């Protein structure tokens, strides 16, 4: 198998695991990451799905990052599209359960965090570009000279 095919498979595995983690955390109903709160909020006040809200938010950041001079990679564009697509596939088809038990919900929260961590590892290890939201942080660090903690 060609080197680029292996990288793309690794990238898509990472994007899927990240989306699976997000949906698992959302369905645990204990709390979610800030961007997922934003995407859920957009979904609640518009006709957008959570995945589509993720895609459109990513598109805004890709445009902003490009204007500010951040280099776009294929991974950046695929991240913008496919995390949202995978979120919608998982949520709209009820592929991740919504548990009742608090213990199961905490287990799902933990597993969702692990899935997102692994997804991030696989995605970043391809070196095909940074995520749209991460790109803004990187370009602001370069432009201002401030650390990640300040940005």
C-alpha positions as CSV (number, residue, x, y, z in Angstrom):
1,X,0.0,0.0,0.0
2,X,1.4,3.4,-0.9
3,X,2.7,5.8,1.7
4,X,0.0,8.4,1.0
5,X,-2.8,5.8,1.3
6,X,-1.6,4.8,4.7
7,X,-1.4,8.4,5.8
8,X,-4.9,9.1,4.5
9,X,-6.3,5.9,6.3
10,X,-4.6,7.1,9.5
11,X,-6.0,10.6,9.0
12,X,-9.6,9.2,8.5
13,X,-9.2,6.9,11.5
14,X,-8.2,9.9,13.6
15,X,-11.1,12.0,12.3
16,X,-13.6,9.2,12.9
17,X,-12.3,8.5,16.5
18,X,-12.4,12.2,17.3
19,X,-16.0,12.4,16.1
20,X,-16.9,9.2,17.9
21,X,-15.4,10.6,21.1
22,X,-17.4,13.9,20.7
23,X,-20.7,12.0,20.2
24,X,-19.9,9.6,23.1
25,X,-19.2,12.6,25.4
26,X,-22.4,14.4,24.2
27,X,-24.5,11.3,24.8
28,X,-23.1,10.8,28.3
29,X,-24.9,14.0,29.2
30,X,-22.4,15.0,31.9
31,X,-20.7,17.9,30.1
32,X,-19.0,18.6,26.8
33,X,-16.1,20.5,25.4
34,X,-16.5,24.2,24.7
35,X,-16.6,23.8,20.9
36,X,-19.2,21.1,21.2
37,X,-21.3,23.4,23.4
38,X,-21.1,26.0,20.7
39,X,-22.0,23.5,18.0
40,X,-25.0,22.2,20.0
41,X,-26.1,25.8,20.6
42,X,-26.0,26.6,16.9
43,X,-28.0,23.4,16.3
44,X,-30.6,24.4,18.9
45,X,-31.2,27.9,17.4
46,X,-30.9,27.0,13.7
47,X,-32.0,24.1,11.5
48,X,-28.4,22.8,11.4
49,X,-27.3,19.5,12.8
50,X,-24.5,19.4,15.3
51,X,-22.2,18.0,12.6
52,X,-23.1,20.7,10.1
53,X,-22.6,23.4,12.7
54,X,-19.1,21.9,13.3
55,X,-18.4,22.0,9.5
56,X,-19.6,25.6,9.1
57,X,-17.7,26.8,12.1
58,X,-14.6,25.1,10.8
59,X,-15.1,26.8,7.4
60,X,-15.2,30.2,9.1
61,X,-11.9,29.4,10.8
62,X,-10.3,28.1,7.6
63,X,-11.2,31.3,5.9
64,X,-9.9,33.4,8.8
65,X,-6.7,31.4,9.1
66,X,-6.1,31.8,5.4
67,X,-6.6,35.5,5.5
68,X,-4.2,35.7,8.5
69,X,-1.5,33.7,6.6
70,X,-1.8,30.2,8.1
71,X,-0.9,27.4,5.7
72,X,-3.7,25.1,4.8
73,X,-3.1,21.4,4.5
74,X,-5.3,18.6,3.1
75,X,-5.7,17.4,6.7
76,X,-7.1,20.8,7.6
77,X,-9.8,20.7,4.9
78,X,-10.6,17.1,5.6
79,X,-10.9,17.8,9.3
80,X,-13.2,20.7,8.6
81,X,-15.5,18.4,6.6
82,X,-15.3,14.9,8.0
83,X,-15.5,15.3,11.7
84,X,-18.9,17.0,11.2
85,X,-19.9,14.3,8.7
86,X,-19.0,11.5,11.1
87,X,-20.7,13.3,14.0
88,X,-23.9,13.5,11.9
89,X,-23.7,9.9,10.8
90,X,-23.3,8.7,14.4
91,X,-25.9,11.0,15.9
92,X,-28.6,10.8,13.3
93,X,-28.4,7.0,13.2
94,X,-28.3,6.7,17.0
95,X,-25.1,4.6,16.7
96,X,-23.9,5.7,20.2
97,X,-26.2,4.8,23.0
98,X,-27.7,7.3,25.5
99,X,-27.3,5.5,28.9
100,X,-29.5,6.1,31.9
101,X,-27.1,4.9,34.6
102,X,-24.7,7.5,36.1
103,X,-21.9,5.0,36.3
104,X,-22.3,4.1,32.6
105,X,-22.5,7.8,31.7
106,X,-19.2,8.4,33.5
107,X,-17.6,5.4,31.7
108,X,-18.8,6.9,28.4
109,X,-17.4,10.3,29.3
110,X,-14.0,8.6,30.0
111,X,-14.2,6.5,26.8
112,X,-15.1,9.6,24.8
113,X,-12.1,11.4,26.1
114,X,-9.8,8.5,25.3
115,X,-11.3,8.2,21.7
116,X,-10.7,11.9,21.1
117,X,-7.2,11.6,22.4
118,X,-6.5,8.7,20.1
119,X,-8.2,10.5,17.2
120,X,-6.0,13.5,17.8
121,X,-2.9,11.4,17.9
122,X,-3.7,9.6,14.6
123,X,-4.8,12.8,12.9
124,X,-1.8,14.9,13.9
125,X,0.7,12.1,13.2
126,X,-0.1,12.3,9.5
127,X,1.4,15.8,9.3
128,X,-1.2,16.7,6.7
129,X,-2.2,20.0,8.4
130,X,-3.6,21.3,11.6
131,X,-7.3,21.6,12.5
132,X,-9.2,24.8,11.7
133,X,-9.6,25.9,15.3
134,X,-6.0,25.0,16.1
135,X,-4.8,26.9,13.1
136,X,-6.1,30.2,14.6
137,X,-4.2,29.5,17.8
138,X,-1.0,28.8,15.8
139,X,-1.3,31.9,13.7
140,X,-2.0,34.1,16.7
141,X,1.1,32.8,18.4
142,X,3.2,33.6,15.4
143,X,1.7,37.0,14.9
144,X,1.8,38.1,18.5
145,X,4.8,36.2,19.9
146,X,2.7,35.1,22.9
147,X,2.6,31.5,24.2
148,X,-0.1,29.0,23.8
149,X,-1.2,29.7,27.4
150,X,-1.7,33.4,26.7
151,X,-3.4,32.8,23.4
